Amino acid sequence: MPTCVIAQPVHPSGPQLMRDAGMEVIEPPGTTLDALRQVIARADAVLVRDSLPADLIDMAPHLCVIANHGTGTDKIAVAHAAELGIPVVYTPSANVQAVAEHALMLMLATARQAVQADAATRKGDWRFKYEQPMVSLCGKTLGIVGLGRTGRILCGMVTQALGMRVVVWSPSLPAGEALPPGAHRAASLDELLAVADVVSLHRPLRPDTRHTLDAGALRRMKRGAIVINTSRGGLIDETALADALRQGHLFGAGLDVFETEPLPAGAIVAGLPNVVLTPHVAGSAQEALRATATQCAEQIIAVLSGQPPPHMVRPEVWERRRPPRQVLRRALRSNPNP
């Protein structure tokens, strides 16, 4: 019976789908890499929500597929897996609505100081309403850096509900590709930063995208602007961001992702009053979790059944993939309702 090791908890729809297909599902005795080391040797498939380094991949001699719970695969040793003929699959569309909603929530919570207002209310501090500045987003300009699925959804949300203007900068976007209604293309990141009242990041983390917002870029942002990041923490130089926030150059920031996760004790951004923080949960709405777990399971079943999965990080690996020690015979259920 092929075995899938689920490194971190996922929605039960995914594990059940694999059991229905005749697979054994194993969960480690914890969510850390040390816990994963205890069971990964048995894996024909691994489903991960966090990192999977090369040394753990080497501990699984029968591993045939790695499923990433989400879009970003920067924490997985994809190149090493490819060398071994192990496809890495991901879910590019399962949680985009949830992430866009979370980005919008962080925008509003930062602009209206929702977390600080909640704390003041609980303490009975009614002076908060007279002393703390808040801003409205209506009529302001949102700069979207990286126009993928999430950025497009967010664009529709803010133009229709808030009457915001939108400017986008996305180097990977073909010159002739249509933009969402109400969006305008910036010729450069600097052009976007010069006009945006809110900057929301939606780029993958690669060597060429690391610190997209470095100290220089943050200085070039409008005074009083807001930074939102629901993509990858490494896109922002957190030390430079903290400086810009402390100096009053930026109004605030809403961050769901960080350069180091979990956020270390004493992290500089955690001590700032004008920052809203969430623990990498933008894609964790129950609907999104169900869809993501289901799509991971579908692709694991496909690979172990000898069928090419729809979303591989490096599709060329398929032709030289590591053969499974046991091929699943049960037909893949087609497109279960997420």
matplotlib code that plots the C-alpha trace (Angstrom):
import matplotlib.pyplot as plt

x = [0.0, 1.6, 2.2, 1.8, 3.5, 1.6, 4.2, 1.8, -1.9, -4.2, -7.9, -9.2, -10.6, -7.1, -6.1, -9.6, -9.3, -5.9, -7.3, -10.2, -7.7, -6.0, -3.2, -1.9, -1.6, 0.9, 1.3, 4.5, 4.5, 4.8, 5.1, 8.9, 11.6, 12.8, 9.4, 9.3, 12.7, 11.1, 8.7, 9.8, 11.7, 8.3, 7.0, 6.0, 4.6, 5.1, 2.6, 4.2, 3.0, 6.5, 10.1, 11.5, 15.3, 17.5, 18.7, 15.1, 14.4, 17.5, 16.0, 13.1, 14.4, 10.9, 9.7, 8.0, 6.1, 6.3, 3.1, 3.4, 0.3, 0.0, 1.8, 5.3, 7.9, 10.9, 11.2, 11.4, 14.6, 13.1, 16.4, 17.5, 14.2, 14.4, 17.9, 16.4, 13.4, 10.8, 8.1, 7.1, 3.4, 1.7, -1.8, -1.7, -5.3, -6.7, -6.2, -6.0, -9.4, -8.6, -5.2, -6.7, -9.3, -6.6, -4.6, -7.7, -8.3, -4.7, -5.1, -8.2, -6.9, -3.7, -5.4, -8.0, -5.6, -8.1, -5.8, -4.7, -8.4, -9.4, -6.7, -7.7, -11.4, -10.7, -8.7, -11.4, -9.1, -11.6, -8.9, -7.8, -10.5, -9.2, -5.4, -4.8, -4.7, -6.6, -6.9, -9.5, -8.7, -11.4, -10.0, -6.4, -4.0, -3.1, 0.2, 0.2, 3.7, 3.3, 0.0, -0.9, -4.2, -4.3, -3.3, -6.1, -8.7, -7.5, -7.7, -11.4, -12.1, -10.6, -11.8, -15.4, -15.8, -13.5, -13.2, -9.4, -7.2, -4.8, -1.4, 0.5, 4.1, 4.8, 7.9, 6.6, 3.4, 3.5, 3.4, 0.1, -1.7, -4.9, -5.0, -8.1, -10.6, -9.5, -5.8, -2.9, 0.6, 3.6, 6.8, 8.9, 8.8, 10.0, 7.1, 4.6, 6.2, 6.0, 2.2, 1.0, -0.7, -0.7, 1.8, 0.8, 3.3, 2.4, 5.6, 7.3, 10.5, 13.6, 17.1, 16.1, 13.0, 14.6, 14.2, 12.1, 11.4, 14.9, 15.9, 16.2, 12.8, 11.1, 12.6, 11.1, 7.6, 5.2, 5.3, 2.4, 2.1, 1.2, 3.0, 1.1, 2.8, 0.9, 3.4, 6.8, 8.7, 12.0, 10.5, 11.0, 14.1, 12.5, 15.2, 14.7, 11.0, 11.2, 13.3, 10.9, 8.0, 9.8, 10.8, 7.3, 8.0, 5.4, 2.0, 2.0, 2.4, 0.3, 2.4, 1.4, 4.8, 8.3, 11.9, 12.2, 9.2, 7.9, 8.6, 11.5, 11.1, 12.2, 11.7, 12.0, 8.6, 6.8, 7.7, 6.2, 2.8, 1.8, 2.2, -0.6, 0.9, -0.7, 1.1, 1.2, -2.6, -3.7, -4.6, -6.1, -9.8, -11.5, -12.7, -9.2, -7.7, -10.2, -9.5, -5.7, -5.7, -7.9, -5.8, -2.7, -4.2, -5.5, -2.1, -0.4, -2.9, -2.3, 1.5, 1.3, -1.3, 1.1, -0.9, 0.8, -0.4, -1.6, 0.7, 4.4, 7.1, 9.4, 7.3, 10.4, 11.0, 7.9, 9.7, 12.5, 10.5, 11.4, 9.1, 6.8, 7.3, 3.6, 1.3, -2.1, -4.8, -7.8, -9.1, -8.6, -11.8, -12.4, -12.6, -14.2, -16.3, -13.9]
y = [0.0, 3.3, 5.7, 9.4, 11.3, 14.5, 16.7, 19.3, 19.1, 19.6, 19.6, 16.0, 16.0, 15.4, 12.4, 10.9, 11.1, 9.3, 6.6, 6.1, 5.5, 2.8, 4.7, 4.7, 8.1, 8.8, 11.9, 12.5, 13.0, 16.7, 19.5, 20.0, 18.6, 16.4, 14.8, 14.3, 12.6, 9.8, 8.7, 10.0, 6.8, 5.1, 7.7, 7.2, 10.7, 13.7, 16.6, 19.6, 23.0, 24.2, 23.3, 20.1, 20.2, 18.0, 15.8, 14.8, 14.0, 11.7, 9.8, 8.6, 6.1, 5.4, 9.0, 9.6, 12.9, 16.0, 18.0, 21.6, 22.8, 26.2, 28.1, 29.1, 26.3, 28.3, 26.2, 22.9, 21.6, 21.5, 21.3, 18.3, 16.6, 17.2, 15.5, 12.5, 12.4, 13.4, 15.7, 18.6, 19.6, 22.6, 24.3, 27.6, 28.5, 26.8, 29.7, 32.8, 34.1, 33.7, 35.4, 38.3, 38.7, 38.6, 41.3, 43.5, 42.8, 43.8, 47.0, 48.0, 46.9, 48.9, 52.0, 52.0, 50.7, 47.9, 45.9, 48.9, 50.1, 46.6, 46.7, 50.2, 49.3, 46.2, 48.5, 51.1, 53.6, 55.9, 58.6, 56.4, 57.9, 61.4, 60.6, 58.0, 58.9, 56.8, 57.0, 56.1, 54.0, 55.4, 57.2, 56.2, 54.4, 50.7, 49.5, 45.8, 44.4, 41.1, 40.6, 37.0, 35.4, 36.9, 40.4, 40.3, 39.4, 42.1, 44.6, 43.9, 44.1, 47.5, 49.1, 48.0, 48.2, 51.0, 53.1, 52.8, 53.5, 50.6, 50.7, 47.4, 46.5, 42.9, 42.1, 38.7, 40.1, 40.2, 43.7, 43.0, 41.2, 42.9, 44.3, 44.0, 46.8, 50.0, 49.0, 50.8, 49.5, 51.2, 51.2, 50.4, 49.7, 53.2, 54.6, 52.5, 53.5, 57.2, 57.1, 54.3, 55.0, 51.3, 48.8, 45.1, 42.4, 39.4, 37.9, 34.6, 34.5, 34.0, 35.4, 38.1, 39.1, 39.0, 42.4, 43.9, 46.5, 47.2, 50.4, 52.4, 51.3, 52.1, 55.6, 56.1, 55.3, 58.1, 59.5, 58.0, 55.0, 51.5, 48.2, 44.9, 41.5, 38.2, 36.6, 35.8, 37.5, 37.7, 40.2, 42.9, 44.0, 43.9, 45.9, 48.7, 48.5, 48.9, 52.0, 53.5, 52.8, 54.2, 57.3, 58.0, 57.8, 55.0, 55.0, 51.3, 47.8, 44.6, 41.5, 37.8, 36.5, 37.1, 36.5, 34.0, 31.9, 31.4, 35.0, 34.9, 36.2, 39.9, 40.3, 44.0, 44.3, 42.7, 45.7, 48.3, 49.8, 50.6, 47.0, 44.4, 40.9, 37.5, 34.1, 33.1, 32.4, 34.3, 31.1, 29.4, 30.0, 26.7, 26.7, 27.3, 24.7, 22.1, 23.0, 23.0, 19.6, 18.1, 19.3, 18.1, 14.6, 14.5, 15.2, 12.7, 10.0, 11.0, 10.6, 7.3, 6.1, 7.0, 10.1, 13.4, 15.9, 19.3, 21.5, 20.6, 23.0, 21.5, 19.6, 18.2, 15.9, 13.8, 12.0, 10.8, 10.4, 7.9, 4.8, 4.0, 0.8, 0.1, 1.7, 2.8, 0.8, 2.7, 5.3, 8.9, 10.6, 13.4, 16.9, 16.4, 19.4, 21.5]
z = [0.0, -1.0, 1.9, 2.1, 5.0, 5.9, 7.5, 9.0, 9.6, 6.6, 6.0, 6.4, 2.9, 1.5, 3.7, 3.2, -0.6, -0.4, 1.9, -0.5, -3.3, -1.3, 0.3, 3.9, 5.5, 8.2, 10.4, 12.3, 16.1, 15.6, 13.0, 13.1, 10.8, 13.6, 13.8, 10.1, 10.1, 12.3, 9.6, 6.2, 5.3, 4.7, 2.3, -1.3, -1.1, 1.2, 1.6, 3.3, 4.4, 5.4, 4.5, 3.1, 2.8, 0.7, 3.6, 4.4, 0.8, 0.8, 3.8, 1.7, -0.9, -2.3, -2.5, -5.8, -5.3, -3.1, -2.8, -1.6, 0.3, -1.5, -4.2, -3.0, -3.1, -2.0, 1.2, -0.7, -2.2, -5.7, -7.6, -5.5, -5.9, -9.7, -9.7, -8.1, -10.5, -7.9, -9.2, -6.9, -7.3, -6.0, -5.9, -7.7, -7.4, -4.3, -1.9, -4.0, -3.0, 0.7, 0.3, -1.5, 1.2, 3.9, 2.0, 2.0, 5.7, 6.5, 4.5, 6.4, 9.8, 9.3, 7.9, 10.7, 13.5, 14.2, 16.5, 18.5, 18.8, 20.0, 22.7, 23.8, 24.0, 26.2, 28.5, 28.6, 27.0, 25.3, 24.6, 21.7, 19.5, 20.0, 19.9, 17.2, 13.5, 11.1, 7.3, 4.7, 1.7, -0.6, -3.5, -2.6, -4.9, -4.4, -5.9, -6.7, -7.1, -9.0, -10.9, -10.6, -9.6, -6.1, -7.4, -10.0, -7.4, -5.0, -7.8, -8.3, -4.6, -4.0, -7.2, -6.8, -3.0, -2.1, -5.2, -5.1, -8.1, -8.9, -10.5, -11.1, -11.8, -12.8, -14.8, -15.8, -17.2, -21.1, -22.6, -24.4, -21.7, -20.5, -17.0, -14.7, -15.1, -13.4, -13.3, -14.9, -15.6, -14.1, -16.2, -13.2, -9.5, -8.7, -10.7, -8.7, -5.4, -6.2, -6.5, -4.3, -0.9, -0.3, -1.7, -1.7, -2.6, -4.6, -5.9, -5.5, -3.5, -5.7, -5.6, -8.0, -5.9, -2.5, -0.7, -3.5, -0.9, 0.4, 2.3, -0.9, -2.2, 1.1, 1.1, -2.4, -1.2, -0.5, 3.0, 5.0, 2.8, 3.9, 3.1, 2.9, 2.5, 2.2, -0.2, 1.2, 4.0, 2.2, -0.3, 2.4, 4.3, 7.7, 9.4, 6.8, 7.1, 10.9, 10.4, 8.0, 10.4, 13.5, 11.6, 10.6, 6.9, 6.5, 8.2, 8.9, 7.7, 7.6, 7.5, 7.3, 6.3, 7.6, 6.8, 9.6, 10.5, 13.2, 14.1, 16.6, 20.1, 20.1, 16.4, 15.6, 13.7, 16.6, 18.8, 16.6, 17.4, 13.8, 12.5, 12.2, 12.3, 11.5, 11.5, 7.8, 7.7, 4.6, 2.9, 5.9, 5.4, 5.8, 2.2, 1.0, 3.2, 1.9, -1.7, -1.2, 0.6, -2.0, -4.9, -3.2, -2.7, -6.3, -7.7, -5.4, -6.5, -10.1, -9.9, -8.1, -10.7, -13.6, -14.7, -15.1, -12.5, -13.7, -11.6, -11.5, -10.6, -13.1, -15.7, -17.4, -14.5, -15.4, -18.3, -16.0, -12.8, -10.2, -10.6, -7.7, -5.9, -6.2, -8.7, -7.5, -9.4, -8.2, -10.6, -9.6, -8.5, -10.9, -9.5, -6.1, -5.0, -2.8]

ax = plt.figure().add_subplot(projection="3d")
ax.plot(x, y, z, "-o")
ax.set_aspect("equal")
plt.show()
